Amino acid sequence: MNPATKDTLAQLDNLLAASNQSWLFGAGISLDAGIPLMGPLTDRVLTLAETEEEPNDIKVLQFVKSQLSDNSHIEHILSQLGDHRAIADRSKDKTVVFDSVTLSVDELDKLHQKILTWIAETIRWGYKPANPSVGQEVIGTHANRIVVIDHHSAFVSALFNRSQAGVAERRRAVRLFTTNYDTLLEDALALGGFSYWDGFSGGAVAYRSHRYGDEEPSLGDRAHIIKLHGSIDWHLGEDDRVWRVRDGDLYPKRASRVLIYPQSTKYLATQRDPFAAQFDLFRRALSAREENVLATCGYSFGDEHINQEIELALQRPENKTTVLAFAPSLNSTLERWRTGPWGKRVYVITGDGLYVGADGPHSSPTAQAKRDWWTFAGVTKMLNSGAGASVL
C-alpha cells in the first residue's frame, strides 16, 4: 500500500471516530433484513391492490403509473394521487377522473390510506421478490415474519462499542437520520442496551413531545434517531397529536396513519410538525460551526430535498461539515459535490475505490470484483476493523 493511500485511509478512520457525527440512512441498509427497495415495494403494493375486493383500486393505480416515467415508484404514485386530490378538492363536484374510474375526495382518501397500510404491512412483515439468487418470492405475514435485525445490531455494536473507544466521554449523541419507515434502528439500539432519543415521550405507547424549534435534549443518550419521512408506528390521533403506537393496539383513536409524504409535496409537508421539526434537526446538524461529519449509507441520493439541504450547507464559507458517502458508484450528485469548491470535504467510498474531492480512486480493487466496503455490512466491518483492513 503506497503512503498516499495509507494516509487517506487513516484520514477516513479519523473521520469515522469524530466526536460530532451524524449518519443518513436510506432503504439500502434494510434490504438484507428482508425489507424491499422501492421498486419491489411498488410491485408488491400493486399486487395487493389487484387482489383486493375493490377492482377500482388497481385500475386507478395502473392508470396513474402509466402517466409517470418508467422509473417511478410508489412514492411518485402517491404524489400523483395527492396532486389529483388537491385538484378535486377545489372542483365543484369534489371528484377526480382516472380514465374510466371516477372517485370522490373521500374515496381517494380511503385509497391513500389503503396504500399506506399495504406499505406498512409489507415493511413490518418483510418481502423478498423473486430473483435468481433467492428463487421464488418470500412474503412475510403476521404469523410468519421474515424481517431480521442481525445487520442493524452488528452496525450499532460496531458504531458504539468499537468506533467510540476513547471518544465516548467527549462525543455527543450520534444523530441517526433515516428516510426508512421501519423500526430496525430503534430496535437494534434497544437490544444493544444503548439509550436513544427519538422525539417521543412515554413507553410502548408514546406521544410526540419534540416540536419545531425545540433544542435537542442533552441527557447523555448515545443516539438521537430522526426519521425524516415518518415511521410505520407513527399515527395521527383525532386530537392532531402524533402517537407512536404498538402494532395491533386499538388505542389511542387515530385519524390516519403517518407514514410518508410523497415526492412532489415533501417540501410543503415538511413545513408542518412533526416533519418540520425533523428537517430542522437535519438542517442544524449540517450547519454546525464546529467540525462535524455526515456519513451516508444505503442512501441513493434520489431525494432532491435532502440533497439540497446538504448542498446548501456545504456551500456556506463557514461550514465545516465533511461528507462520507458510502455508495456503489459515483452519481451525478456526488460528482458535482466532489468537484465543487468544497470538494476536499467530500469523501466517496465506492466499489471502484475511495475518492477525496477530485482525487481518486484510491484503493482500487486489484481483482475484477468491486469492493463491498460501501455496503451496510462493509461499513460495519470498517467500523470494527478500520478502513485499512477493509481493502486487504
N, C-alpha and C positions, 0 to 999 in steps of 0.2 A: 504494500500500500504506500503510495507516494506521500510525502509530507503535507502537500496542499490538501489532499483528500482526507488525510488523518485529522488535520486541523479543522476542516469543515465538519466532519462528523463529531468532533469534540464540541464545536460550537452548537451543533444540534442537540447534543446531550445536555449542555448547559441550559439551553432554552427550555427543554422539557422538564428541567428541575427548577424553573423560575418560581419565585415566591408569589408573583402576581400573575395568575394563569387562568385562562378560560378555554373551554372546548366548545366547538359547534359540531353537532352530530346530525346526520341525515339517515335516510332509510337503509343505506348500505350496511350499517352496523347491526341491523336486526335481521338481515337476510338469513344468516346461518342459524338464527334462533328459531326459524320456522315462520317468519313473517314476510310476506311477499313484497317485492318492489311495486312501484306504481302501475306498471304495465300489467302484470299478472293480477294485481288487486282490481284493476279496472275490468279485466276479463271475468273475474270471479263475481263482481257486482252485477255485470250484465247477465251472467248465468243465473244468479239468484233472482234477478228481475224477471227472467224468462220463465222460471219455474213457479213464480207466484201465481195466485189465482186471478190477479188483475192484469189482463192482457195489454192494457194501455200503457203499463209501466215500461215494458221493453220496447214498445213502439215509439214512445217518446224518447227514450234514451238512445235508441238506434238512430232516430231522426236527428237528434242533437249532435250525436257523434259524427254523423255524415256531414255536418256543416263545419266541422273543425278539421285542423290539419291531421295528417296521418299519425304524428307522434303525440297526439293529445291523450290525456288520461283522465281519470275520474275527477280530479280537482278542476280540470278545464270544463268538464261536463257540468259539474256543479256550478261553476262560474257562469256558464251559458244559461243554465236554468235560473240563476239569480238575476241575470240581466233581463230575461223574459218576464220574471216575476215583477220586477220593478216597472216594466212597461205595462203589464197587466194591471198593476195596482193604480196606475194613472188613467187607465182607459175607462170608458163609460160603463161597459158591461163587466169589468173586472175578470176578463178571461184572456187566454192566450191560445193560439192555434199552433199545433205541431203536426204539420202535414194533414192527416185525416183525423187527428185527435184534438178535441178542444177541452182545456182544463180551466177550472176556476182558480182564483188565487188560493183558496183553501185546499183544493185538490193538489195544487202544485206544492204547497207547504207540506202536505202529507207525503207526497212523493220524495221531497227533500229529506224528510225525517226517516223514511224507509231506507234511503241510500246511506244516510249516516249510520243507521242501525246495522245494515249489511257490512259496512266498512268496519265498524266497531267489533262485530262478532267475528269477522274474518281475522282481524288483528288479535283479538283476545284469545281465540282458539287455535289460530295458525292455519296456514295453507301453503302447500308446495305444489307448483304447477308441474305438469308432466314435462320431462326433458330427458335426454339420453343418459344423464348421469344418475338420476334418481328413478327413472322409469315412469310409471303411472303417477297421476296426481295424488296427493295426500291431503285430505280435507279434515281439519281438526273440528271437533264438535265439543259441546258442553260436557259430554260424558267421556270424550277421548281427546284431550287437548294435546297438541304436538309442540307447543312453544316451550323452548328450553332456555335456561338462564345462564348456562355454563360460561359462554363467551363474555357476557357482561360482568359476571362475577370475577372472571380472570382479569379483565381490564381494570375493574375497580380495585382489586387487590394490588395489581401492579402499580396503579396510579398513587395509591395512598400508603402502601406498605413499603414499596421499593423506592419509587422516584421521590418520595418526600423525606427519605433518610437524610438527616442533617439539616433539613429546612422546615420540618413540620412546625417547629417552635415559632418561626417567623413568617410562615406562609399564611396568608389569609385564606378564607374558604375558596376552594376551586369552583368556579362557575361552570356548570354544565348546561349549555344551551342546546336545545334539540328541536327539530321540526317533526319528530316522530310522535305518534299518538299512543304508543304502547307504554307500559309502566315498568319495563325491564331495568332501566337505570335506577329508579327508586327502589325496586325490589332488591337489586343487587347490593345497593348501599346498605339497606336494612339487614340483609342476610350476612353482610360482612361486618356488621356492628359499627358502621360509620354514620355518625349523625349528619342530618341534612335538613335544609330549609327549602320549602317549595312555594311559599306564599300563602299556605293554608294553616288554619289553627283548628285543633280538635284531635280526634283519634281516627278510628276506621271511617267514621263519617266526619267530615271537616268542612269548614266554611272558608271562603276566600277572604283573608284579612288584609292582605297587602293591596294597596291602591296606588294608582298613578301618582308619582311624585314622592312617595314614601322612600326613605332610605332603606337600603338592605340592612338587616339586623347584623350585629357583630357579637353573637352569643357563643362563639367558639365552635360552631358547626364545621365539619370537614368539607361539606359541599353545599352549593346552592343550585338547585335544579330549576331551570327556567324553560318552560315548554312554550315555544313561540307560536305553535299552531293549535294548542289545546291538547286534550287527552281523552282516552276512551272512558275514563271515570269522572270526567267533569260534566256537570249538569247545571242548567239554568233553572232555578226554582221559580215558583209562582210569585215570589216576593222580589224577583230580579236579582237575587243573590246567587253567586256561583258556589256550587257544592261539589265536594269530592265524595263520591258515593260508592259503596261496595257493590260488586256485581250481584244482582238479584234482589237488592233491598227495595222495598216499596215506599220508603220514606227517605228524605222529605219529598213532598209533592213537586213534580218537575213540569216546567212549561215546555222544555225542549232539551235535546242533547247538545252540549257544547263540545264540538269536536274540531272542525277545521273551518277556515274561511277560504273560499275559492280564490284562484289566482287574481282575477281582474278586480276583485273587490277587497283584496287584502289591505291595500293602503287605507281605504275607508274604514274597514273593520278594525284596523289596529289603532284607530283613534278612540276606541271605546275600551273600557275595562272589561275583562282582565288583560286583553291583548295590548292595550296602550301601555299598561304597566310592564308587561313582558318585554316589549320592544324598547321601552325607556331604559330598562336594566341593561339590555344589549348595547344600546347607544352609550350609556355611561361607562360600561366596561371597555368599549373601544376608544373612548375619548379621554381615558385617564392620562394625566400629565406625566406620571412616572412610567418607568419601563414596565411593559406588560406583554404577554404572549397570548395570541389567539390561535389555537390549533384546530384544524378541521379533520373529520374522518367520516366517511360514509356519506358525505355531502357532495352533491353533483354540480353545485353552483347553478342550479336551474331556477332559483327563486331570485328574481331581479330586485325585489325589495330588500332582501338580506344583503345581496351583493352590493347594492347601492350604499347601505349603511356602512359596510366595511370600507368601500372605496372612498366615501366622504371623510371617514376618519383618517385614512391613510394620507389623504391629500393635505391635511392640516399641517402647517410647518412645525407646530409644537408637538405633534403627535409622536409617541414613542412605542406604538404597537408593532410587534413583529408577528407576521402571519406564518404559521407552519401548515401548509396544505398537503394532506395525505390524499393522493388521487391516483387513479390508474394511469393517467397520462395528462399532458398539458391540454388545456382547453382555451378557448378564446378569451375568457375572463382572466384566467391565470397568466396567460401570455401577455395580456395588456398590463396587468399589475406588475409582473416581474421585470418588464422592460420600461416601466414608468419611472418618474423621478424618485419614487420611494422604493424602487425595486430591490435595493440591498436589504430591505426589511421583509422580503418575501422569500420564503423557502418552500420549494415544491418537491415533495418526495413521491416519485412515480415508479412505475415498473421499469422505466428506462434509466433511472438514476436520480440523483439529487441536483436540483437547480437552485442556485442562490442568485437572485436577481437575474441579470442577463448571462451569467456564467453557468456552465454545465452542459451536459450532465456529468456530475461526479459519481464515482462508484457505479459505473455502468455494469450491467451483468456480463460476465465473461462467457457464459453459455447462451444458447439460443433462447432459453426460457427467461422471461422477465422476472424482476424481483417482486416479492409479495409483501414488502415491508410497508406498503401503503394501506393494506387491508386492516380490518379491525384486529384480527389475530396478529398481524405483523406489527402493528403499533403496540399491542400488549407485550410482544416479545421484546421490542425496542425499549419499552419502559422497564422491563425486568432485567435485560442483559446489556443494554446500551446500543447505540447506533452502530458501533464498530462490529459487534457480534452479529448484527443483522445482515452484514454484507459478506460474511465468511461462508 
